[in-house]
Amino acid sequence: MSVSTTPGLPDPSTSDLYAVDVDGKRPTVYRSAPKERTCPSPNCDGGDRARADRRSFNWASFRFGDATRPVVTVTKRPSTAGMPRDIQVRGTGRYTVLDKDLDRGRIRIRVERPDTRLSVEFLDSRYVTGRQFPLDALLLFADDATPAVPAPSRSAPGTYVVPARASFDRHRAASAETVVFARGVHDLGYWEVPESVRRVHLAPGAYVRGAVDSATPAKARQKGFTVTGWGVLSGEAFDWRADKRTGGTTSCSYDCWEHTVKMVQLGTDGFRLHDVTVVNAPHWTVSGHRDDQITAVADDESRFGGTVEGVKVLGNWGWNGDGIPALPGTTISNCFISAFDDAVKLYSSRVTVRDNTLWQMDNGAVFQLGWYGKTISDVTVSDNTVLHAEWTGTNSNWGLLNYEENGGSGTISDVTVSGTRVMGPVTRIVALSNQEVAQSFRNIRLEDTTVDRLFTTAEIQRLSGNGDKRLPRNLVHQSRASLQLTVSDLRIGGTRITVNNAAGPGGFSLRGAPALVFE
């Protein structure tokens, strides 16, 4: 069993709230918090509420094999939050709560198997009781000690090992095939990956402040670009909407999505993005496109696919803090995704999204089909868990499954979202509409969905945050094209939703003549 530690990490990036012990070993407890606003007007980046609440995400990582069952002790240090009235654990994987000591602010958890993602939540004055989430999150990432993609050899020809605190040598990297960031702190900045580099690896305990862009015209001809490792890639050095035309040193004065720094930009087919923790994104966390191809009709997206596994995304505090796009033929599995915009973009065909753990912030959808018209099919989303959905309204681009009408047309078909567990209260589950654009939906299925509670309309009106209150909770609005949706075994607060109670406990609003079936 091993833990991640980063020597020399500056105080703002380490937690002063939590201590974690894993079988006698002390991993670094990392921290992400909202930066000061850099745009000129109030809430222009969407983060004013998080700043006012002094939000933080804190996390620790460790790795072990199947024969080990480590015991993790989490202690919340004394603070103005006071003594907790309880300590709860939400998560995925197998674990056992052994005991709690509320007087000492301590809990012990035995992790029964790897690939477990846990949120340890202290119910004190920093816990939002009605909405059921902590303002200071503590996350435990327990990984399998044997990764799907083994670490590269550091002594192999063509490998450039970057020592901690050493200046990153871009000239040397331009002739390397593999770049390894060793344990410790690194200042990378915005990096356009040269054509020679086929792999980037962040060793356990590596904390790299920068962004990796392999979506360049030269890299588009390659196959198999790989980013791996149990290290951290942080965008803390970039301001919100940092502009890559200036190397991320300045920010756009508008939503210049075609020029912004993305934390990991994958522009090759057969890519692999595994295990890395990505935090503090200034814009989209992961992208698969060249910037000049993002919305083109016949763009590179149709050619790029790969695997995303074991990745952790968190600490996104502003608009455009999207998670991971499901590119054609791509599988996204066993990831933790906390996004301040759409967590998973379902924009392509032949994709699989399974066994992920999600924490949706107060913006965006969990599984997003929208933002432009498209024709896609064969999308399978299964066995995912939403720990929290912090929505404070019913905005047009929010929900567990959503389509945002924003121009264009096409047919989205054969999409199945099944086995989703949604914990805590939420404002919305589904929002599909073609009232404004001729986007067709055929054979869309929402199956085996369990939701703890759906906020009432009156409760939503009282929520304070980024939410708009004007739209219905669950909406299926059809007008300009066909809309076929089957809702099978949806349970809200233990009540199975049927055609007879869809408008009541289900909160559904229907317009037009959608082909909506409840099973």
VODODO-668378 format. One record per residue: residue in three letters; x, y, z of N, C-alpha, C in turn. Coordinates in steps of 0.02 Angstrom, whole numbers, plus 50000, padded with zeros to 5 digits. Example, Ala and Ser with C-alpha at 12.3 -4.5 7.8 and 13.67 -1.06 7.14 Angstrom:
ala506604971650390506154977550390506604983550390ser506424988850354506844994750357506455000250394
END
This chain:
met500424994150000500005000050000500445006250000ser500285011149959500685017249955500215023349953val500475028949975500085035049977500435040449935ser500065045449914500355050949875500555056549922thr501195058649917501445064249955501835068849909thr501765075249919502125080249878502535084749922pro503185083749926503605088249966503635095149935gly503655100149978503745106949953503115110149925leu502535107149935501915109949909501735116249948pro501595121849915501425128049951500805127249994asp500765131150047500215130650095499525131350063pro499405135950015498725136449988498485130049953ser498935125749933498745119649898498715113549945thr498835114650009498775109250058498225110950107ser497895105850133497325106850177497555108350248asp497265113450278497365114750349496775112450391leu496285109250357495685106950392495705099550410tyr496005095450367495955088250374496635084950379ala496655079650418497225075150420496985068150403val497365064550363497185057750341497755053050357asp497575047350385498055042050399497815035650366val498255032450327498085026150294498565020750318asp498325016650363498755011350393499425014050417gly499395019750451499995022650479500385027150433lys500195027750371500525032150324500105038450314arg500445044050306500095050550300500155053250229pro499625052550189499645055750123499575063350129thr499815066850079499675073950075498925074950065val498635079350104497935081250092497945087750052tyr497775087149989497795092849943497165097249953arg497205103249927496645107949934496565112149872ser495945113349853495775118049800495225122649826ala495305129149814494815134149835494735139349781pro494165142949779494075147949727494585153549732lys494835155649674495285161349671494875167849673glu495215173249686494885179749682494645181049611arg494095184349605493805185849539494265190449500thr494395188549437494825192549393494425196149338cys493795194449329493385198149280493035203849317pro492785208949280492635215349311491975215849349ser491465212049331490795213249360490605207749409pro490135209149454489935204149504489705197649472asn489965192149497489785185349476489895184149401cys490335187949370490445187049298490745180249282asp491065177049330491325170349319490915164949354gly490375166849386489935161949420490165159749488gly490735162349512491025159649572490925163749635asp490515169049632490445173349691490155169649751arg489665165249739489365161649795489885157149828ala490285153549788490805149149816491315153149855arg491495159149830491965163349867491665165749932ala491035167949931490705170349991490655164850044asp490555158650021490495153050067491175150050086arg491715152650058492405150350072492445142750060arg492205140650001492175133649983492885130749975ser492935124249983493555120749967493415113449952phe493825110549909493865103349899494545101149926asn494535096149969495135093249998495145085849980trp495735083149965495745076149945496415072949960ala496395066349968496995062349977496935056049934ser497515053549910497525047749865497985042349892phe497795036149882498225030549901498055024649856arg498495019549856498445013849811498585007449849phe498215002249832498334995849864498084990249819gly498274984049837498074978249798497474974649829asp497224969649792496624966149814496714962549881ala497334960649897497444956949959497464961350021thr497414967850013497474972650068496804976050080arg496654977450143496064981250160496264986850209pro496524992250183496794997550226496255000950268val496465003150327496025007050370496235014350366val495745018550350495875025750341495565029550400thr495965033750431495725037950484495715045150459val495135048250461495055055250440494895059450502thr495275064650512495165069250568495065076250542lys494535079450564494445086450548494705090550606arg495195094650592495515098550645495035103550675pro495125105450738494685110350769494655116850729ser494055119350720493955125450681493325128950705thr493165134450673492555138150691491925134350674ala491995128750636491405124850618491095121250677gly491475120450732491205117350791491215109750787met490955106550840490945099350844490405096450798pro490565091350760490055088450715489525084650755arg488915084950731488375080850761488365073850731asp488705073050675488785066450644489325066950591ile489585061250569490045060750513489775055450466gln489635057350404489345052750356489835051450299val489735045850266490145044050208489685042650150arg489815045850094489485044250030490025042049982gly489845037349939490355035449891490175029249852thr490675027049814490605021149772491185016349786gly491065010049774491555004949792491325001549856arg491774997949886491614994149947492014996850006tyr491664998450060491985001050119491554999650180thr491855000050239491494998950302491695004450351val491205007850379491335012750431491455008950496leu492055009450524492215005650584491985009250648asp492125015550653491895019350712491965026750700lys491615030650742491635037850740491775040450810asp492165045750815492285049250878492115056550866leu491495058350882491265065150866491625070350908asp491805068550970492155073451013492825075350983arg493155070550951493815071950921493755073550846gly493155073450817493075074750746493435069650704arg493305063150718493705057850687493265052150666ile493435049050610493085043150585493595038250557arg493465031850566493895026650538493485022450488ile493795021350430493455017850375493915012450348arg493655006450341494045001250308493835000950235val494325001550191494185001150119494274993950097glu493734990950071493724983750058494034981849991arg494044986649944494344985049879494564991449845pro495024990849798495244996849762494684999849719asp494855005549687494375009149645493765011249685thr493885013849745493365016449788493435023949792arg492875027549785492875034849788492405037049844leu492665040449894492265042049953492265049549968ser491695051949990491625058650017491465058050091val491925060550133491835060250206491575066950228glu490975067050258490605073250268490455074350342phe490725079750369490635081550439490025086150445leu489525084050481488905087850489488995092850545asp489325098450528489435103850576489155110250545ser489385115950568489105122150543489315123550471arg489785119650444489995120450375489655115350329tyr489115112550354488725107750314488045110950299val487845110850235487205113850214486665108550222thr486305108850277485865103450297485305102250246gly484945107550227484385106550182484565103850114arg485175105450091485395103250025485895097450030gln486095095850090486485089850105487165089650069phe487575094750080488255094350056488715098650100pro489355096750105489825100650145490135106350105leu490265111850139490605117350106491345115950099asp491605111550141492305109550138492325101950127ala492355099950064492335092850047492985089450066leu492935083150088493525078950098493415072550059leu493825071450008493755065749963494345061049971leu494185054549969494695049349971494675045549905phe495245045249871495305041649808495745035549820ala495435029649821495795023349833495855019749767asp496455019449740496575016649674496875009649678asp496825006149622497134999649615497885000649605ala498294997249645499014998049640499294995749573thr498914991749537499124989549470498714993349418pro498994998549388498605002549340498494998849275ala497975001049238497834998149173498404999549124val498725005349131499305007049090499915007749135pro500385003049133500965003249178501375009549170ala501715011449223502155017349220502725016149171pro502945021249136503505020449089504165019549125ser504635016649091505315016049117505665022849115arg505955024749170506295031249173506975030949139ser507245025049131507915024449100507895022849026ala507295022248998507245020548927507495026248884pro507795024548826508005029848780507405034048759gly507505040448754506955044748733506525047148790thr506695045448853506295047648910506635053648944tyr506255058848953506485064848988506145065049056val506535063949109506285064249178506405071249204val505855074649224505895081449248505945081249324pro506515083249353506565083149426506125088549458ala505935087449520505545092449556505925098949562arg505555104449554505825111249560506325113149506ala506445108749459506885110449403506485113949349ser506805118449313506465121749258506305116649204phe505705117049177505515112449124505865114549059asp506245109949030506645111348971506235109648909arg505935114548878505505113348820505905110948760his506515113348755506935111148699507095103648707arg507265101548766507405094448777506775090248766ala506205092748789505585089048781505415088148707ala505625092848665505455092548594505785086748558ser506285083548590506615077748559506475071348598ala506045071848649505885065948690505275062348663glu505215055948679504615052148665504155051748725thr504455051748785504075051348848504335056648895val503875060248927504055065248977503755063049044val504185062149094503975060049161504095065749210phe503575067749246503655072749299503725068949365ala504305069849396504465066249458504065069249516arg504055065649572503705067949632503975074749653gly503515079349669503695086049688503305091149648val503485097449656503115102949624503465105049559his503065106249507503315108149441502915114149415asp503255118649382502925124249349503005123249274leu502475120749243502485119149172502215124849130gly501675128049152501335133049111500945129749056tyr500735133649007500375130848949500875127648902trp500765121348885501255117548845500915114348785glu501115116448726500915113048665501385107148656val501125101148661501535095148660501855094348591pro502515093748588502835092948522502665086248490glu502775085948425502585079948387502945073748412ser503555074448437503935068548458503645065248520val503325069048563503105066348628502465062348620arg502505055948638501925051548633501615050048701arg501985051748755501725050148821501945055348872val501485057148917501625061448974501405057749036his501845057349086501705053549146501835057849208leu501335058049253501405061749316501485056549372ala502075056049399502215051149451501795052649513pro501665047549555501315048849618501665054349658gly501285059349680501585064849716501825070549673ala501815069749606501975075349562501395080349563tyr501555086649569501055091949569501275096949516val500945096649458501165100349399500685106049387arg500935112149391500525118049379500595119949306gly500075118249268500095119449196499545115849160ala499595115549093499095112449050499445109048992val499145103448969499445099248917498995099348856asp499265101848800498875102548738499195098348682ser498885092748666499125088648611498665089248550ala498205094048551497735094748495498005099748444thr498575098248417498885102548366498835099048298pro498895102648243498845099448177499345093748168ala499955094448194500455089148186500255082848224lys499985083748285499805078048326499185074448300ala498775077948260498155074948235498285068948190arg498885068348163499055062748119499275056548159gln499375057448224499645051948265499085047648294lys499285042048322498835037748360499165036248428gly498735035948480498965033248543499305037948590phe499185044448586499475049048636499195047248705thr499635047048756499455044348821499655049148877val499185050448922499325054248983499125049849042thr499605048449087499495043749142499805046349206gly499685042649259500015043849323499545046149377trp499755045149439499345047049497499535053949524gly499845057949482500005064749503499425069549491val499555075849506499045081149502499255086049448leu498785087849404498875093149355498415098849376ser498705104549394498325110149421498355116249377gly497785119449367497745125649328497745131849371glu497995131249433497955136849480498335143049456ala498835142149413499225147949390498865151949337phe498315149249309497945152649256497345156249286asp497205162149260496575165449277496015162349236trp495395163649257494805161149223494825163349149arg494675158549105494685159649032495365162149008ala495885159049034496565160749012496635159648937asp497005164048904497065164148831497725160748811lys497675155248774498275151648754498705155548704arg498415160548671498795164648624499345168648659thr499265169648724499785172948764500095167948813gly500035161548798500315156448842499945156048908gly499325158448910498925158248971499085163749019thr499485168649000499685174049046499155179449050thr498695179749001498145184549004497495180848993ser496935184149005496275181148997495875184848944cys495415181348913494965184448865494455188848901ser494245194048867493725198348895493035195948875tyr492995190248839492365187348818492445179748820asp491915176048802491955168748804492325166248742cys492975166748745493385164848686493545157448689trp493035153248688493125146048695493625143248644glu493685146448586494125143948534494865145448549his494995149348601495695151048617495885149548689thr495425147048729495575146348800496025140248814val496385140648870496785135148894496325129748922lys496385123648893496055117748921496585113748959met496395110649014496895107349055497235101449019val496825097248987497085091748946496715091848880gln497065093148826496755093448760497025087748718leu496575083048701496775076848668496585077348594gly497065077648551496925078548481497185072948437thr497215066848464497435061148425496945055448435asp496925050848387496505044948394496865039748438gly496475035448470496755030348512497095033048574phe496855038848599497175041848658497005037748721arg497425038648772497295035748838497435041248890leu496935042648930496985047348986496785043549048his497275041849091497155037349147497435040249212asp497025039949264497235040549335497405047649358val497565052249315497795058849335497235062649371thr497415066649421496955071249454497035078149422val496485081149399496505087549363496085092549403val496395098049423496045102849467496155109949442asn495725114449468495805121649458495805123649384ala495355120949345495345122349274495125129549260pro495465133049215495255139849197494685139849146his494545134049115494015133349065493855125949063trp493715123049005493575115849001494155111849030thr493975106549065494505102449095494835097949043val494425094249006494675089648954494335091348888ser494705091548835494435092648768494775087948720gly494425086348665494725081848617494825084848549his494785091448543494785094648477495365099448468arg495535100648405495915106748389495425112548396asp495675118248417495235123848430494845126148369asp495155125748311494805128048251494315122848225gln494235117248260493795111848237493225110448286ile493165114148339492725112348394491995111848371thr491765116348329491065116048308490985115048233ala491505113148199491455111848127491015105748114val490645105748059490185100348044490555093748035ala491095093747998491485087547987492155088348021asp492145088648087492755090448122493155084248143asp493715085548176494155080248198493815075648249glu493295078148280492945074148331492725067448302ser492555067348239492315061048209492865055848202arg493495057948213494055053248204494425051648269phe494285055248323494675054448384494285050648436gly494575045448464494265041748519494805038448560gly494605035748617495085032448660494775030248725thr495175030148779494935028048844495115033448896val494635034648940494745038948998494555034849059glu495035033449102494915028849157495265031349220gly494905031249277495205032849341495405040049350val495175044549305495355051649309494925054949363lys495225059749398494845063649448494835070949427val494245073849424494155080749404493805084349461leu494105089649487493785093449541494085100349546gly493785104349589494045111049600493925115849544asn493375114949508493195119749455492685124549485trp492845130949485492455135749523492115141149480gly492135140549413491835145749372491495142849310trp491095147049277490775145049215491285141749168asn491035137349126491445133649077491895128449109gly491775126849172492175121749205491915114749190asp491855113249125491595106749103492065101049123gly491785094949124492165089149143492505085649085ile492195080249059492515076049009492025074848951pro492235075848888491805074248831491885066948812ala491325063748794491345056848770491425057148694leu492035056448671492185056848599492015050148565pro491995049848499491765043848463492145037548483gly491775032348499492085026048516492455026148582thr492345031248623492715032048686492335028848744thr492725026148791492455023748855492715028148911ile492265030648952492435034449012492215030249071ser492685028049113492505023449166492895024849230asn492565023449286492895023549352493215030349367cys492915035649343493185042349356492785045749412phe493095050849441492735055449485492705062149449ile492105064849441492035071049404491605075949444ser491905081449464491525086949493491615092949446ala491065095049415491105100249363490685106249382phe490915112049360490515118149366490215120049298asp490075115049259489705115449197489535108249180asp489435106549118489245099749100489775094749121ala489585089749160490075084949185490315080249129val489835077349092490005072849037489625075148975lys489975076848922489645078948860489545072848815leu488915071348799488745065748757488615068348687tyr489145069948652489095073248587489275068648529ser489425062348542489695058048489489365051148492ser489485047248440489195040548435489665035248462arg489375029448478489735023548499490145024848562val489825027848612490185029448673489905025548732thr490325024348781490135020948842490375025148901val489915026448948490075030149009489825025949066arg490275023149106490055018349158490465018849222asp490125017349277490455016549342490835022749364asn490555028549352490875034849373490525037749434thr490885041749471490635045149530490645052649515leu490065056049527490005062949504489755067449561trp489985073649557489765078849604489645085049562gln489005086549550488835092049505488775098549544met489135103649522489105110149555488485113949529asp488435120349549487825124249535487835127249465asn487945122849416487925124949345487995118649303gly487665118449246487765113149197487375106849212ala487405102149165487065095749170487565090249186val487315084749214487745079049226487915075749159phe487395073849121487485070749055487155075449004gln487565078848965487325084148921487325081948848leu486745082348815486685080848744486705087048700gly486655092848730486505098748691487065103448673trp486885109848664487285115548647487385116548572tyr487245111548531487185112648459486835106548429gly486505107448371486165101948339486655096648315lys486445090248318486905084848301486535078548283thr486875074148248486625067448234487125062448264ile486905058948316487325053948348486885048048367ser487195042348382486825036448403487275031848443asp486975026848474487335021648510487735024548568val487365027248616487665030148677487415026148737thr487875023348776487685019348834487995022348896val487575024248943487795027249006487515022849062ser487945019649102487685014749149488055014949216asp487675013549269487945012349336488385017949361asn488135024049355488485029949380488145032449444thr488525035749487488265038149551488395045649556val487855049449572487915056549584487885057649659leu488455059549689488485060649761488085066949781his488155072149741487815078449754487655081849688ala487095085249685486945089849630486725096349662glu487145101449656487045107549694486605112749659trp486235110749607485835115649570485375119549617thr485305125949602484855130149640484275132749598gly484185129649539483635131749496483505126549442thr483155128649390482955124149336483175127249269asn483795129249265484045132349204483965127649144ser483965130449085483825126449025484365121349009asn484965122249038485505117549024485685113449086trp485215112349131485345108749193484925102349195gly485165097449231484805091249242485265085149239leu485005079449260485385073249254485495071749180leu484965072149139485005071249067484685077349035asn485065080748992484835087248967485015088148894tyr484595091948858484775094548792484655102048794glu485185105848780485125113148777485035115248705glu484465118348690484325120648622484755126748606asn485155126048554485615131548538485775131748464gly485285130248422485385130548350485565123948319gly485435123448253485595117348216485035112248220ser485155106448189484655101148189485015094548180gly484645089148187484925082448179484495077448216thr484765071348223484395066048257484855062748308ile484645063048371484985059548425484585053248439ser484905047348431484525041148436484915035948475asp484515031248502484795025348537485275027448593val485005031448638485375033648698485045030448759thr485425026748798485165023648859485565025948919val485225028748968485535030649032485215026249085ser485595021749114485305016749159485715016049223gly485375013849275485715012149338486025018049373thr485725024049367486005029949400485725030649470arg486165031749517485985033049587486115040349601val485595044249619485665051349634485525052349708met486035054449745485975055349817485795062549834gly485405063249887485215069849910484665072949869pro484445079149886483915082449849484165085849786val483775085749733483965088849669483365092749641thr483515097349596482985101349565482715098349501arg483105093949469482885091349404483235084749388ile482865080549350483135074249325483225074549250val482705076549214482745076449141482445082849111ala482765085249058482505090949020482685090048947leu482195088048907482275087248835481765091548800ser481995095548752481535100148718481785101548648asn481305102048601481465104648534480945109848515gln480785114148561480305119548550480585124748502glu481245125448499481555130748460481945128248400val482205122048403482605119448348482345112548328ala482485110648266482235104248239482715098548256gln482845097748321483255092148344482795086348362ser482905080748329482485074848339482795070248391phe482375067148432482585062248483482215055748470arg482595050348459482285043848446482595038548491asn482155034748524482365029348567482855031748621ile482645036748658483015039148716482715035548777arg483135032348816482895028348873483235030548937leu482815031748988483055033149056482815027449099glu483285023049120483095016849152483395016249222asp483015013149267483275011049332483635016849366thr483275022349376483555028349407483265029249476thr483705030049526483485031049595483705037949618val483215041849641483345048749664483095049349735asp483515051849780483305052449850482705057049857arg482745062949826482185067749834482215072949778leu481625074949755481555080449707481285086449745phe481655092049743481415098149775480725100049748thr480305102649790479675105449766479815112149733thr479325114449694479395120949661479485126449712ala479115126149767479175131249819479865131149851glu480145125349862480815124849891481335127749843ile481255126449779481735129149730481745136749732gln481165139749741481125147049743481545150049799arg481645146149851482015148649910482765147249906leu482985143349857483695141849851484075147849825ser484665149049854485075154749835485695152349799gly485805155049738486395153049699486335155349628asn486585151349581486605153249510485975151249472gly485485148249507484915145249472484385150249450asp484105148849391483505152149366482905148049386lys482365151249407481795147549436481205146949388arg481265149049326480665149849284480435143549249leu480865138749236480665132749199480415127349247pro480025122549220479795116949262480385112749286arg480235108249332480765103849358480955098749304asn480535093949290480675089149236480245091049177leu480555092149119480175094449062480325090249000val479785088748963479835085248899479385089248852his479695093748814479325098548772479485097148699gln478975095348661479065093448591478695098348546ser479035100148490478705104648444478935103648372arg479585104248359479835104848291480095098448261ala480125093048300480355086548275480095081248322ser480205075048305479975069648349480375069548414leu480055067248467480375066648531480125060348565gln480545055248567480365048848597480785047648659leu480445047048716480785045848779480405040548818thr480775035348839480495030248883480815030848951val480395031549003480635031949072480435025449106ser480935021449123480805014749150481085014249221asp480655012749269480855011649338481235017749366leu480925023449362481165029549395480845029849464arg481255030249516481005030549584481275036949617ile480815040949643480985047149678480745046449750gly481205046649797481015045849867480645039449881gly480805034149844480495027649853479865026649814thr479605031949781478985031449742479155030249668arg478865025049641478965023649570478525028349529ile478835031749479478485036649439478155033249380thr477515034349372477115031549318476765037149281val476385035349231476015040349194475495043749239asn475275040349291474755043049335475015048149385asn475655047649404475905052349454476495056449427ala476605056249361477165059749331477145067349344ala476545070149343476485077349353476505079249427gly476405074349472476415075649543477105074349572pro477215068449603477875066949631478435067149580gly478255065749516478775065749465478985072649441gly478565077649451478735084449431478795085449356phe478465081249315478525081749243478055086849213ser478305090649165477905095349126477955093249053leu477375092149020477365089948951477065095448907arg477355096348848477075100848798477125097548730gly476675099448685476675096448619476415089348623ala476705085048581476485078048579477095073448583pro477485073748637478055069248642477835062048649ala478225057548623478085050348633478425048248698leu478095050048753478375048748820478015042748850val478415037748868478145031548895478465030348963phe478045028549012478285026549078478195019049086glu478725015649107478705008449117478845006749190
END
